[in-house]
Amino acid sequence: MTTHRDEAPPITDPDDDLGGDPVCWLDRVCPDCGLFLTDHTASTCPRCGSARDR
Ligand SMILES: [Zn+2]
């Protein structure tokens, strides 16, 4: 009677890509002072007054 069992665990390959897109919020951060611009319609940074290109 042999009790040898080859019970290989199923190889799970999680393909979850939880990276998100950091570029989408980089557009809201002032390149000069790093302030997060909640008002994306503002053409200038409320803190340093730096003009935003887009
Ligand atoms: Zn700024």
mmCIF file of the protein (N, C-alpha, C, O) and its ligand, coordinates in Angstrom:
data_MODEL
# 
_entry.id   MODEL 
# 
loop_
_entity.id 
_entity.type 
_entity.pdbx_number_of_molecules 
1 polymer     1 
2 non-polymer 1 
# 
_entity_poly.entity_id                      1 
_entity_poly.type                           'polypeptide(L)' 
_entity_poly.nstd_linkage                   no 
_entity_poly.nstd_monomer                   no 
_entity_poly.pdbx_seq_one_letter_code       MTTHRDEAPPITDPDDDLGGDPVCWLDRVCPDCGLFLTDHTASTCPRCGSARDR 
_entity_poly.pdbx_seq_one_letter_code_can   MTTHRDEAPPITDPDDDLGGDPVCWLDRVCPDCGLFLTDHTASTCPRCGSARDR 
_entity_poly.pdbx_strand_id                 A 
# 
loop_
_entity_poly_seq.entity_id 
_entity_poly_seq.num 
_entity_poly_seq.mon_id 
_entity_poly_seq.hetero 
1 1  MET n 
1 2  THR n 
1 3  THR n 
1 4  HIS n 
1 5  ARG n 
1 6  ASP n 
1 7  GLU n 
1 8  ALA n 
1 9  PRO n 
1 10 PRO n 
1 11 ILE n 
1 12 THR n 
1 13 ASP n 
1 14 PRO n 
1 15 ASP n 
1 16 ASP n 
1 17 ASP n 
1 18 LEU n 
1 19 GLY n 
1 20 GLY n 
1 21 ASP n 
1 22 PRO n 
1 23 VAL n 
1 24 CYS n 
1 25 TRP n 
1 26 LEU n 
1 27 ASP n 
1 28 ARG n 
1 29 VAL n 
1 30 CYS n 
1 31 PRO n 
1 32 ASP n 
1 33 CYS n 
1 34 GLY n 
1 35 LEU n 
1 36 PHE n 
1 37 LEU n 
1 38 THR n 
1 39 ASP n 
1 40 HIS n 
1 41 THR n 
1 42 ALA n 
1 43 SER n 
1 44 THR n 
1 45 CYS n 
1 46 PRO n 
1 47 ARG n 
1 48 CYS n 
1 49 GLY n 
1 50 SER n 
1 51 ALA n 
1 52 ARG n 
1 53 ASP n 
1 54 ARG n 
# 
loop_
_struct_asym.id 
_struct_asym.entity_id 
A 1 
B 2 
# 
loop_
_chem_comp.id 
_chem_comp.type 
_chem_comp.mon_nstd_flag 
ALA 'L-peptide linking' y 
ARG 'L-peptide linking' y 
ASP 'L-peptide linking' y 
CYS 'L-peptide linking' y 
GLU 'L-peptide linking' y 
GLY 'peptide linking'   y 
HIS 'L-peptide linking' y 
ILE 'L-peptide linking' y 
LEU 'L-peptide linking' y 
MET 'L-peptide linking' y 
PHE 'L-peptide linking' y 
PRO 'L-peptide linking' y 
SER 'L-peptide linking' y 
THR 'L-peptide linking' y 
TRP 'L-peptide linking' y 
VAL 'L-peptide linking' y 
ZN  non-polymer         . 
# 
_pdbx_entity_nonpoly.entity_id   2 
_pdbx_entity_nonpoly.name        ? 
_pdbx_entity_nonpoly.comp_id     ZN 
# 
_pdbx_nonpoly_scheme.asym_id         B 
_pdbx_nonpoly_scheme.entity_id       2 
_pdbx_nonpoly_scheme.mon_id          ZN 
_pdbx_nonpoly_scheme.ndb_seq_num     1 
_pdbx_nonpoly_scheme.pdb_seq_num     101 
_pdbx_nonpoly_scheme.auth_seq_num    101 
_pdbx_nonpoly_scheme.pdb_mon_id      ZN 
_pdbx_nonpoly_scheme.auth_mon_id     ZN 
_pdbx_nonpoly_scheme.pdb_strand_id   A 
_pdbx_nonpoly_scheme.pdb_ins_code    . 
# 
loop_
_atom_site.group_PDB 
_atom_site.id 
_atom_site.type_symbol 
_atom_site.label_atom_id 
_atom_site.label_alt_id 
_atom_site.label_comp_id 
_atom_site.label_asym_id 
_atom_site.label_entity_id 
_atom_site.label_seq_id 
_atom_site.pdbx_PDB_ins_code 
_atom_site.Cartn_x 
_atom_site.Cartn_y 
_atom_site.Cartn_z 
_atom_site.occupancy 
_atom_site.B_iso_or_equiv 
_atom_site.pdbx_formal_charge 
_atom_site.auth_seq_id 
_atom_site.auth_comp_id 
_atom_site.auth_asym_id 
_atom_site.auth_atom_id 
_atom_site.pdbx_PDB_model_num 
ATOM   1   N  N  . MET A 1 1  ? 0.856   -1.204 0.000   1.00 0.00 ? 1   MET A N  1 
ATOM   2   C  CA . MET A 1 1  ? 0.000   0.000  0.000   1.00 0.00 ? 1   MET A CA 1 
ATOM   3   C  C  . MET A 1 1  ? 0.884   1.243  0.000   1.00 0.00 ? 1   MET A C  1 
ATOM   4   O  O  . MET A 1 1  ? 1.658   1.465  0.930   1.00 0.00 ? 1   MET A O  1 
ATOM   5   N  N  . THR A 1 2  ? 0.769   1.989  -0.970  1.00 0.00 ? 2   THR A N  1 
ATOM   6   C  CA . THR A 1 2  ? 1.598   3.181  -1.085  1.00 0.00 ? 2   THR A CA 1 
ATOM   7   C  C  . THR A 1 2  ? 0.786   4.426  -0.747  1.00 0.00 ? 2   THR A C  1 
ATOM   8   O  O  . THR A 1 2  ? -0.362  4.573  -1.167  1.00 0.00 ? 2   THR A O  1 
ATOM   9   N  N  . THR A 1 3  ? 1.407   5.317  0.019   1.00 0.00 ? 3   THR A N  1 
ATOM   10  C  CA . THR A 1 3  ? 0.688   6.540  0.405   1.00 0.00 ? 3   THR A CA 1 
ATOM   11  C  C  . THR A 1 3  ? 1.270   7.758  -0.292  1.00 0.00 ? 3   THR A C  1 
ATOM   12  O  O  . THR A 1 3  ? 0.959   8.905  0.029   1.00 0.00 ? 3   THR A O  1 
ATOM   13  N  N  . HIS A 1 4  ? 2.125   7.460  -1.255  1.00 0.00 ? 4   HIS A N  1 
ATOM   14  C  CA . HIS A 1 4  ? 2.765   8.567  -1.960  1.00 0.00 ? 4   HIS A CA 1 
ATOM   15  C  C  . HIS A 1 4  ? 1.753   9.249  -2.863  1.00 0.00 ? 4   HIS A C  1 
ATOM   16  O  O  . HIS A 1 4  ? 1.128   8.616  -3.714  1.00 0.00 ? 4   HIS A O  1 
ATOM   17  N  N  . ARG A 1 5  ? 1.605   10.528 -2.666  1.00 0.00 ? 5   ARG A N  1 
ATOM   18  C  CA . ARG A 1 5  ? 0.651   11.259 -3.508  1.00 0.00 ? 5   ARG A CA 1 
ATOM   19  C  C  . ARG A 1 5  ? 1.330   12.498 -4.069  1.00 0.00 ? 5   ARG A C  1 
ATOM   20  O  O  . ARG A 1 5  ? 1.979   13.260 -3.353  1.00 0.00 ? 5   ARG A O  1 
ATOM   21  N  N  . ASP A 1 6  ? 1.165   12.667 -5.330  1.00 0.00 ? 6   ASP A N  1 
ATOM   22  C  CA . ASP A 1 6  ? 1.688   13.881 -5.947  1.00 0.00 ? 6   ASP A CA 1 
ATOM   23  C  C  . ASP A 1 6  ? 0.555   14.890 -6.032  1.00 0.00 ? 6   ASP A C  1 
ATOM   24  O  O  . ASP A 1 6  ? -0.194  14.949 -7.008  1.00 0.00 ? 6   ASP A O  1 
ATOM   25  N  N  . GLU A 1 7  ? 0.464   15.668 -4.986  1.00 0.00 ? 7   GLU A N  1 
ATOM   26  C  CA . GLU A 1 7  ? -0.631  16.640 -4.973  1.00 0.00 ? 7   GLU A CA 1 
ATOM   27  C  C  . GLU A 1 7  ? -0.047  18.026 -5.192  1.00 0.00 ? 7   GLU A C  1 
ATOM   28  O  O  . GLU A 1 7  ? 0.175   18.788 -4.251  1.00 0.00 ? 7   GLU A O  1 
ATOM   29  N  N  . ALA A 1 8  ? 0.184   18.315 -6.403  1.00 0.00 ? 8   ALA A N  1 
ATOM   30  C  CA . ALA A 1 8  ? 0.753   19.614 -6.722  1.00 0.00 ? 8   ALA A CA 1 
ATOM   31  C  C  . ALA A 1 8  ? -0.311  20.691 -6.613  1.00 0.00 ? 8   ALA A C  1 
ATOM   32  O  O  . ALA A 1 8  ? -1.400  20.558 -7.173  1.00 0.00 ? 8   ALA A O  1 
ATOM   33  N  N  . PRO A 1 9  ? -0.002  21.739 -5.904  1.00 0.00 ? 9   PRO A N  1 
ATOM   34  C  CA . PRO A 1 9  ? -0.969  22.839 -5.796  1.00 0.00 ? 9   PRO A CA 1 
ATOM   35  C  C  . PRO A 1 9  ? -1.156  23.506 -7.142  1.00 0.00 ? 9   PRO A C  1 
ATOM   36  O  O  . PRO A 1 9  ? -0.214  23.636 -7.923  1.00 0.00 ? 9   PRO A O  1 
ATOM   37  N  N  . PRO A 1 10 ? -2.368  23.921 -7.402  1.00 0.00 ? 10  PRO A N  1 
ATOM   38  C  CA . PRO A 1 10 ? -2.643  24.596 -8.679  1.00 0.00 ? 10  PRO A CA 1 
ATOM   39  C  C  . PRO A 1 10 ? -1.862  25.899 -8.778  1.00 0.00 ? 10  PRO A C  1 
ATOM   40  O  O  . PRO A 1 10 ? -1.867  26.721 -7.862  1.00 0.00 ? 10  PRO A O  1 
ATOM   41  N  N  . ILE A 1 11 ? -1.215  26.058 -9.870  1.00 0.00 ? 11  ILE A N  1 
ATOM   42  C  CA . ILE A 1 11 ? -0.416  27.264 -10.066 1.00 0.00 ? 11  ILE A CA 1 
ATOM   43  C  C  . ILE A 1 11 ? -1.331  28.428 -10.434 1.00 0.00 ? 11  ILE A C  1 
ATOM   44  O  O  . ILE A 1 11 ? -1.880  28.507 -11.533 1.00 0.00 ? 11  ILE A O  1 
ATOM   45  N  N  . THR A 1 12 ? -1.466  29.316 -9.470  1.00 0.00 ? 12  THR A N  1 
ATOM   46  C  CA . THR A 1 12 ? -2.330  30.463 -9.733  1.00 0.00 ? 12  THR A CA 1 
ATOM   47  C  C  . THR A 1 12 ? -1.476  31.638 -10.192 1.00 0.00 ? 12  THR A C  1 
ATOM   48  O  O  . THR A 1 12 ? -0.460  31.979 -9.586  1.00 0.00 ? 12  THR A O  1 
ATOM   49  N  N  . ASP A 1 13 ? -1.907  32.211 -11.231 1.00 0.00 ? 13  ASP A N  1 
ATOM   50  C  CA . ASP A 1 13 ? -1.160  33.340 -11.775 1.00 0.00 ? 13  ASP A CA 1 
ATOM   51  C  C  . ASP A 1 13 ? -2.043  34.585 -11.727 1.00 0.00 ? 13  ASP A C  1 
ATOM   52  O  O  . ASP A 1 13 ? -2.721  34.911 -12.701 1.00 0.00 ? 13  ASP A O  1 
ATOM   53  N  N  . PRO A 1 14 ? -2.030  35.267 -10.607 1.00 0.00 ? 14  PRO A N  1 
ATOM   54  C  CA . PRO A 1 14 ? -2.883  36.458 -10.504 1.00 0.00 ? 14  PRO A CA 1 
ATOM   55  C  C  . PRO A 1 14 ? -2.479  37.531 -11.495 1.00 0.00 ? 14  PRO A C  1 
ATOM   56  O  O  . PRO A 1 14 ? -1.334  37.978 -11.551 1.00 0.00 ? 14  PRO A O  1 
ATOM   57  N  N  . ASP A 1 15 ? -3.440  37.906 -12.245 1.00 0.00 ? 15  ASP A N  1 
ATOM   58  C  CA . ASP A 1 15 ? -3.145  38.880 -13.302 1.00 0.00 ? 15  ASP A CA 1 
ATOM   59  C  C  . ASP A 1 15 ? -3.789  40.226 -12.966 1.00 0.00 ? 15  ASP A C  1 
ATOM   60  O  O  . ASP A 1 15 ? -4.228  40.976 -13.837 1.00 0.00 ? 15  ASP A O  1 
ATOM   61  N  N  . ASP A 1 16 ? -3.823  40.490 -11.665 1.00 0.00 ? 16  ASP A N  1 
ATOM   62  C  CA . ASP A 1 16 ? -4.452  41.752 -11.264 1.00 0.00 ? 16  ASP A CA 1 
ATOM   63  C  C  . ASP A 1 16 ? -3.482  42.907 -11.469 1.00 0.00 ? 16  ASP A C  1 
ATOM   64  O  O  . ASP A 1 16 ? -2.387  42.928 -10.907 1.00 0.00 ? 16  ASP A O  1 
ATOM   65  N  N  . ASP A 1 17 ? -3.889  43.826 -12.250 1.00 0.00 ? 17  ASP A N  1 
ATOM   66  C  CA . ASP A 1 17 ? -3.047  44.989 -12.501 1.00 0.00 ? 17  ASP A CA 1 
ATOM   67  C  C  . ASP A 1 17 ? -3.632  46.172 -11.739 1.00 0.00 ? 17  ASP A C  1 
ATOM   68  O  O  . ASP A 1 17 ? -4.469  46.919 -12.247 1.00 0.00 ? 17  ASP A O  1 
ATOM   69  N  N  . LEU A 1 18 ? -3.159  46.316 -10.498 1.00 0.00 ? 18  LEU A N  1 
ATOM   70  C  CA . LEU A 1 18 ? -3.702  47.391 -9.668  1.00 0.00 ? 18  LEU A CA 1 
ATOM   71  C  C  . LEU A 1 18 ? -2.813  48.628 -9.727  1.00 0.00 ? 18  LEU A C  1 
ATOM   72  O  O  . LEU A 1 18 ? -2.691  49.369 -8.752  1.00 0.00 ? 18  LEU A O  1 
ATOM   73  N  N  . GLY A 1 19 ? -2.208  48.834 -10.863 1.00 0.00 ? 19  GLY A N  1 
ATOM   74  C  CA . GLY A 1 19 ? -1.274  49.956 -10.960 1.00 0.00 ? 19  GLY A CA 1 
ATOM   75  C  C  . GLY A 1 19 ? -1.967  51.298 -11.017 1.00 0.00 ? 19  GLY A C  1 
ATOM   76  O  O  . GLY A 1 19 ? -1.471  52.289 -10.481 1.00 0.00 ? 19  GLY A O  1 
ATOM   77  N  N  . GLY A 1 20 ? -3.104  51.327 -11.663 1.00 0.00 ? 20  GLY A N  1 
ATOM   78  C  CA . GLY A 1 20 ? -3.762  52.612 -11.845 1.00 0.00 ? 20  GLY A CA 1 
ATOM   79  C  C  . GLY A 1 20 ? -2.999  53.449 -12.857 1.00 0.00 ? 20  GLY A C  1 
ATOM   80  O  O  . GLY A 1 20 ? -2.117  52.952 -13.557 1.00 0.00 ? 20  GLY A O  1 
ATOM   81  N  N  . ASP A 1 21 ? -3.340  54.688 -12.922 1.00 0.00 ? 21  ASP A N  1 
ATOM   82  C  CA . ASP A 1 21 ? -2.684  55.561 -13.879 1.00 0.00 ? 21  ASP A CA 1 
ATOM   83  C  C  . ASP A 1 21 ? -2.220  56.830 -13.176 1.00 0.00 ? 21  ASP A C  1 
ATOM   84  O  O  . ASP A 1 21 ? -3.000  57.771 -13.032 1.00 0.00 ? 21  ASP A O  1 
ATOM   85  N  N  . PRO A 1 22 ? -0.977  56.873 -12.739 1.00 0.00 ? 22  PRO A N  1 
ATOM   86  C  CA . PRO A 1 22 ? -0.484  58.051 -12.000 1.00 0.00 ? 22  PRO A CA 1 
ATOM   87  C  C  . PRO A 1 22 ? -0.466  59.307 -12.847 1.00 0.00 ? 22  PRO A C  1 
ATOM   88  O  O  . PRO A 1 22 ? -0.437  60.416 -12.314 1.00 0.00 ? 22  PRO A O  1 
ATOM   89  N  N  . VAL A 1 23 ? -0.482  59.149 -14.138 1.00 0.00 ? 23  VAL A N  1 
ATOM   90  C  CA . VAL A 1 23 ? -0.403  60.322 -15.009 1.00 0.00 ? 23  VAL A CA 1 
ATOM   91  C  C  . VAL A 1 23 ? -1.687  61.141 -14.939 1.00 0.00 ? 23  VAL A C  1 
ATOM   92  O  O  . VAL A 1 23 ? -1.682  62.350 -15.171 1.00 0.00 ? 23  VAL A O  1 
ATOM   93  N  N  . CYS A 1 24 ? -2.785  60.463 -14.617 1.00 0.00 ? 24  CYS A N  1 
ATOM   94  C  CA . CYS A 1 24 ? -4.077  61.149 -14.638 1.00 0.00 ? 24  CYS A CA 1 
ATOM   95  C  C  . CYS A 1 24 ? -4.144  62.231 -13.559 1.00 0.00 ? 24  CYS A C  1 
ATOM   96  O  O  . CYS A 1 24 ? -4.831  63.236 -13.738 1.00 0.00 ? 24  CYS A O  1 
ATOM   97  N  N  . TRP A 1 25 ? -3.425  62.033 -12.421 1.00 0.00 ? 25  TRP A N  1 
ATOM   98  C  CA . TRP A 1 25 ? -3.458  63.064 -11.385 1.00 0.00 ? 25  TRP A CA 1 
ATOM   99  C  C  . TRP A 1 25 ? -2.233  63.944 -11.418 1.00 0.00 ? 25  TRP A C  1 
ATOM   100 O  O  . TRP A 1 25 ? -2.187  64.969 -10.738 1.00 0.00 ? 25  TRP A O  1 
ATOM   101 N  N  . LEU A 1 26 ? -1.234  63.559 -12.199 1.00 0.00 ? 26  LEU A N  1 
ATOM   102 C  CA . LEU A 1 26 ? -0.051  64.411 -12.309 1.00 0.00 ? 26  LEU A CA 1 
ATOM   103 C  C  . LEU A 1 26 ? -0.408  65.726 -12.964 1.00 0.00 ? 26  LEU A C  1 
ATOM   104 O  O  . LEU A 1 26 ? 0.242   66.748 -12.745 1.00 0.00 ? 26  LEU A O  1 
ATOM   105 N  N  . ASP A 1 27 ? -1.441  65.683 -13.762 1.00 0.00 ? 27  ASP A N  1 
ATOM   106 C  CA . ASP A 1 27 ? -1.870  66.891 -14.448 1.00 0.00 ? 27  ASP A CA 1 
ATOM   107 C  C  . ASP A 1 27 ? -2.496  67.884 -13.475 1.00 0.00 ? 27  ASP A C  1 
ATOM   108 O  O  . ASP A 1 27 ? -2.644  69.065 -13.789 1.00 0.00 ? 27  ASP A O  1 
ATOM   109 N  N  . ARG A 1 28 ? -2.866  67.391 -12.286 1.00 0.00 ? 28  ARG A N  1 
ATOM   110 C  CA . ARG A 1 28 ? -3.512  68.274 -11.314 1.00 0.00 ? 28  ARG A CA 1 
ATOM   111 C  C  . ARG A 1 28 ? -2.529  68.811 -10.288 1.00 0.00 ? 28  ARG A C  1 
ATOM   112 O  O  . ARG A 1 28 ? -2.903  69.598 -9.418  1.00 0.00 ? 28  ARG A O  1 
ATOM   113 N  N  . VAL A 1 29 ? -1.287  68.395 -10.382 1.00 0.00 ? 29  VAL A N  1 
ATOM   114 C  CA . VAL A 1 29 ? -0.305  68.857 -9.421  1.00 0.00 ? 29  VAL A CA 1 
ATOM   115 C  C  . VAL A 1 29 ? 0.543   69.955 -10.042 1.00 0.00 ? 29  VAL A C  1 
ATOM   116 O  O  . VAL A 1 29 ? 1.046   69.826 -11.158 1.00 0.00 ? 29  VAL A O  1 
ATOM   117 N  N  . CYS A 1 30 ? 0.690   71.056 -9.275  1.00 0.00 ? 30  CYS A N  1 
ATOM   118 C  CA . CYS A 1 30 ? 1.495   72.162 -9.773  1.00 0.00 ? 30  CYS A CA 1 
ATOM   119 C  C  . CYS A 1 30 ? 2.947   71.705 -9.937  1.00 0.00 ? 30  CYS A C  1 
ATOM   120 O  O  . CYS A 1 30 ? 3.539   71.193 -8.987  1.00 0.00 ? 30  CYS A O  1 
ATOM   121 N  N  . PRO A 1 31 ? 3.517   71.880 -11.107 1.00 0.00 ? 31  PRO A N  1 
ATOM   122 C  CA . PRO A 1 31 ? 4.894   71.439 -11.362 1.00 0.00 ? 31  PRO A CA 1 
ATOM   123 C  C  . PRO A 1 31 ? 5.908   72.262 -10.579 1.00 0.00 ? 31  PRO A C  1 
ATOM   124 O  O  . PRO A 1 31 ? 7.047   71.837 -10.383 1.00 0.00 ? 31  PRO A O  1 
ATOM   125 N  N  . ASP A 1 32 ? 5.493   73.428 -10.139 1.00 0.00 ? 32  ASP A N  1 
ATOM   126 C  CA . ASP A 1 32 ? 6.433   74.305 -9.437  1.00 0.00 ? 32  ASP A CA 1 
ATOM   127 C  C  . ASP A 1 32 ? 6.462   74.042 -7.932  1.00 0.00 ? 32  ASP A C  1 
ATOM   128 O  O  . ASP A 1 32 ? 7.533   73.826 -7.364  1.00 0.00 ? 32  ASP A O  1 
ATOM   129 N  N  . CYS A 1 33 ? 5.299   74.060 -7.283  1.00 0.00 ? 33  CYS A N  1 
ATOM   130 C  CA . CYS A 1 33 ? 5.290   73.919 -5.835  1.00 0.00 ? 33  CYS A CA 1 
ATOM   131 C  C  . CYS A 1 33 ? 4.723   72.581 -5.382  1.00 0.00 ? 33  CYS A C  1 
ATOM   132 O  O  . CYS A 1 33 ? 4.827   72.223 -4.209  1.00 0.00 ? 33  CYS A O  1 
ATOM   133 N  N  . GLY A 1 34 ? 4.130   71.850 -6.299  1.00 0.00 ? 34  GLY A N  1 
ATOM   134 C  CA . GLY A 1 34 ? 3.632   70.535 -5.947  1.00 0.00 ? 34  GLY A CA 1 
ATOM   135 C  C  . GLY A 1 34 ? 2.263   70.558 -5.286  1.00 0.00 ? 34  GLY A C  1 
ATOM   136 O  O  . GLY A 1 34 ? 1.816   69.546 -4.746  1.00 0.00 ? 34  GLY A O  1 
ATOM   137 N  N  . LEU A 1 35 ? 1.609   71.687 -5.324  1.00 0.00 ? 35  LEU A N  1 
ATOM   138 C  CA . LEU A 1 35 ? 0.279   71.773 -4.729  1.00 0.00 ? 35  LEU A CA 1 
ATOM   139 C  C  . LEU A 1 35 ? -0.732  71.005 -5.558  1.00 0.00 ? 35  LEU A C  1 
ATOM   140 O  O  . LEU A 1 35 ? -0.761  71.094 -6.785  1.00 0.00 ? 35  LEU A O  1 
ATOM   141 N  N  . PHE A 1 36 ? -1.561  70.250 -4.853  1.00 0.00 ? 36  PHE A N  1 
ATOM   142 C  CA . PHE A 1 36 ? -2.595  69.513 -5.569  1.00 0.00 ? 36  PHE A CA 1 
ATOM   143 C  C  . PHE A 1 36 ? -3.718  70.466 -5.896  1.00 0.00 ? 36  PHE A C  1 
ATOM   144 O  O  . PHE A 1 36 ? -4.371  70.997 -4.997  1.00 0.00 ? 36  PHE A O  1 
ATOM   145 N  N  . LEU A 1 37 ? -3.949  70.686 -7.177  1.00 0.00 ? 37  LEU A N  1 
ATOM   146 C  CA . LEU A 1 37 ? -4.938  71.649 -7.614  1.00 0.00 ? 37  LEU A CA 1 
ATOM   147 C  C  . LEU A 1 37 ? -6.300  70.972 -7.703  1.00 0.00 ? 37  LEU A C  1 
ATOM   148 O  O  . LEU A 1 37 ? -6.584  70.220 -8.636  1.00 0.00 ? 37  LEU A O  1 
ATOM   149 N  N  . THR A 1 38 ? -7.125  71.257 -6.714  1.00 0.00 ? 38  THR A N  1 
ATOM   150 C  CA . THR A 1 38 ? -8.465  70.671 -6.739  1.00 0.00 ? 38  THR A CA 1 
ATOM   151 C  C  . THR A 1 38 ? -9.318  71.335 -7.800  1.00 0.00 ? 38  THR A C  1 
ATOM   152 O  O  . THR A 1 38 ? -10.190 70.714 -8.408  1.00 0.00 ? 38  THR A O  1 
ATOM   153 N  N  . ASP A 1 39 ? -9.043  72.616 -8.006  1.00 0.00 ? 39  ASP A N  1 
ATOM   154 C  CA . ASP A 1 39 ? -9.781  73.328 -9.038  1.00 0.00 ? 39  ASP A CA 1 
ATOM   155 C  C  . ASP A 1 39 ? -9.022  73.211 -10.350 1.00 0.00 ? 39  ASP A C  1 
ATOM   156 O  O  . ASP A 1 39 ? -8.127  74.006 -10.638 1.00 0.00 ? 39  ASP A O  1 
ATOM   157 N  N  . HIS A 1 40 ? -9.388  72.217 -11.133 1.00 0.00 ? 40  HIS A N  1 
ATOM   158 C  CA . HIS A 1 40 ? -8.632  71.969 -12.367 1.00 0.00 ? 40  HIS A CA 1 
ATOM   159 C  C  . HIS A 1 40 ? -8.945  72.994 -13.436 1.00 0.00 ? 40  HIS A C  1 
ATOM   160 O  O  . HIS A 1 40 ? -8.322  73.005 -14.498 1.00 0.00 ? 40  HIS A O  1 
ATOM   161 N  N  . THR A 1 41 ? -9.920  73.865 -13.154 1.00 0.00 ? 41  THR A N  1 
ATOM   162 C  CA . THR A 1 41 ? -10.249 74.873 -14.156 1.00 0.00 ? 41  THR A CA 1 
ATOM   163 C  C  . THR A 1 41 ? -9.392  76.117 -13.996 1.00 0.00 ? 41  THR A C  1 
ATOM   164 O  O  . THR A 1 41 ? -9.354  76.973 -14.880 1.00 0.00 ? 41  THR A O  1 
ATOM   165 N  N  . ALA A 1 42 ? -8.696  76.213 -12.852 1.00 0.00 ? 42  ALA A N  1 
ATOM   166 C  CA . ALA A 1 42 ? -7.851  77.376 -12.622 1.00 0.00 ? 42  ALA A CA 1 
ATOM   167 C  C  . ALA A 1 42 ? -6.668  77.352 -13.585 1.00 0.00 ? 42  ALA A C  1 
ATOM   168 O  O  . ALA A 1 42 ? -6.039  76.318 -13.808 1.00 0.00 ? 42  ALA A O  1 
ATOM   169 N  N  . SER A 1 43 ? -6.392  78.504 -14.135 1.00 0.00 ? 43  SER A N  1 
ATOM   170 C  CA . SER A 1 43 ? -5.303  78.572 -15.106 1.00 0.00 ? 43  SER A CA 1 
ATOM   171 C  C  . SER A 1 43 ? -3.971  78.833 -14.414 1.00 0.00 ? 43  SER A C  1 
ATOM   172 O  O  . SER A 1 43 ? -2.904  78.623 -14.991 1.00 0.00 ? 43  SER A O  1 
ATOM   173 N  N  . THR A 1 44 ? -4.051  79.297 -13.160 1.00 0.00 ? 44  THR A N  1 
ATOM   174 C  CA . THR A 1 44 ? -2.822  79.547 -12.418 1.00 0.00 ? 44  THR A CA 1 
ATOM   175 C  C  . THR A 1 44 ? -2.889  78.855 -11.064 1.00 0.00 ? 44  THR A C  1 
ATOM   176 O  O  . THR A 1 44 ? -3.973  78.619 -10.530 1.00 0.00 ? 44  THR A O  1 
ATOM   177 N  N  . CYS A 1 45 ? -1.736  78.537 -10.521 1.00 0.00 ? 45  CYS A N  1 
ATOM   178 C  CA . CYS A 1 45 ? -1.675  77.900 -9.219  1.00 0.00 ? 45  CYS A CA 1 
ATOM   179 C  C  . CYS A 1 45 ? -2.033  78.931 -8.134  1.00 0.00 ? 45  CYS A C  1 
ATOM   180 O  O  . CYS A 1 45 ? -1.448  80.014 -8.108  1.00 0.00 ? 45  CYS A O  1 
ATOM   181 N  N  . PRO A 1 46 ? -2.980  78.613 -7.240  1.00 0.00 ? 46  PRO A N  1 
ATOM   182 C  CA . PRO A 1 46 ? -3.401  79.549 -6.197  1.00 0.00 ? 46  PRO A CA 1 
ATOM   183 C  C  . PRO A 1 46 ? -2.310  79.786 -5.160  1.00 0.00 ? 46  PRO A C  1 
ATOM   184 O  O  . PRO A 1 46 ? -2.387  80.759 -4.409  1.00 0.00 ? 46  PRO A O  1 
ATOM   185 N  N  . ARG A 1 47 ? -1.313  78.939 -5.097  1.00 0.00 ? 47  ARG A N  1 
ATOM   186 C  CA . ARG A 1 47 ? -0.281  79.098 -4.085  1.00 0.00 ? 47  ARG A CA 1 
ATOM   187 C  C  . ARG A 1 47 ? 0.913   79.892 -4.607  1.00 0.00 ? 47  ARG A C  1 
ATOM   188 O  O  . ARG A 1 47 ? 1.333   80.873 -3.993  1.00 0.00 ? 47  ARG A O  1 
ATOM   189 N  N  . CYS A 1 48 ? 1.446   79.467 -5.728  1.00 0.00 ? 48  CYS A N  1 
ATOM   190 C  CA . CYS A 1 48 ? 2.656   80.123 -6.228  1.00 0.00 ? 48  CYS A CA 1 
ATOM   191 C  C  . CYS A 1 48 ? 2.373   81.000 -7.452  1.00 0.00 ? 48  CYS A C  1 
ATOM   192 O  O  . CYS A 1 48 ? 3.235   81.757 -7.898  1.00 0.00 ? 48  CYS A O  1 
ATOM   193 N  N  . GLY A 1 49 ? 1.154   80.885 -7.988  1.00 0.00 ? 49  GLY A N  1 
ATOM   194 C  CA . GLY A 1 49 ? 0.787   81.731 -9.101  1.00 0.00 ? 49  GLY A CA 1 
ATOM   195 C  C  . GLY A 1 49 ? 1.399   81.292 -10.417 1.00 0.00 ? 49  GLY A C  1 
ATOM   196 O  O  . GLY A 1 49 ? 1.387   82.037 -11.396 1.00 0.00 ? 49  GLY A O  1 
ATOM   197 N  N  . SER A 1 50 ? 1.928   80.093 -10.438 1.00 0.00 ? 50  SER A N  1 
ATOM   198 C  CA . SER A 1 50 ? 2.528   79.623 -11.674 1.00 0.00 ? 50  SER A CA 1 
ATOM   199 C  C  . SER A 1 50 ? 1.449   79.303 -12.712 1.00 0.00 ? 50  SER A C  1 
ATOM   200 O  O  . SER A 1 50 ? 0.465   78.623 -12.424 1.00 0.00 ? 50  SER A O  1 
ATOM   201 N  N  . ALA A 1 51 ? 1.659   79.801 -13.894 1.00 0.00 ? 51  ALA A N  1 
ATOM   202 C  CA . ALA A 1 51 ? 0.675   79.572 -14.943 1.00 0.00 ? 51  ALA A CA 1 
ATOM   203 C  C  . ALA A 1 51 ? 0.745   78.130 -15.408 1.00 0.00 ? 51  ALA A C  1 
ATOM   204 O  O  . ALA A 1 51 ? 1.827   77.577 -15.603 1.00 0.00 ? 51  ALA A O  1 
ATOM   205 N  N  . ARG A 1 52 ? -0.416  77.532 -15.583 1.00 0.00 ? 52  ARG A N  1 
ATOM   206 C  CA . ARG A 1 52 ? -0.456  76.155 -16.049 1.00 0.00 ? 52  ARG A CA 1 
ATOM   207 C  C  . ARG A 1 52 ? -0.656  76.144 -17.555 1.00 0.00 ? 52  ARG A C  1 
ATOM   208 O  O  . ARG A 1 52 ? -1.449  76.905 -18.109 1.00 0.00 ? 52  ARG A O  1 
ATOM   209 N  N  . ASP A 1 53 ? 0.066   75.283 -18.175 1.00 0.00 ? 53  ASP A N  1 
ATOM   210 C  CA . ASP A 1 53 ? 0.001   75.234 -19.628 1.00 0.00 ? 53  ASP A CA 1 
ATOM   211 C  C  . ASP A 1 53 ? -1.306  74.624 -20.112 1.00 0.00 ? 53  ASP A C  1 
ATOM   212 O  O  . ASP A 1 53 ? -1.839  75.020 -21.149 1.00 0.00 ? 53  ASP A O  1 
ATOM   213 N  N  . ARG A 1 54 ? -1.825  73.646 -19.349 1.00 0.00 ? 54  ARG A N  1 
ATOM   214 C  CA . ARG A 1 54 ? -3.009  72.969 -19.808 1.00 0.00 ? 54  ARG A CA 1 
ATOM   215 C  C  . ARG A 1 54 ? -4.029  72.842 -18.714 1.00 0.00 ? 54  ARG A C  1 
ATOM   216 O  O  . ARG A 1 54 ? -5.105  72.286 -18.935 1.00 0.00 ? 54  ARG A O  1 
HETATM 217 ZN ZN . ZN  B 2 .  ? 2.171   76.119 -7.488  1.00 0.00 2 101 ZN  A ZN 1 
# 
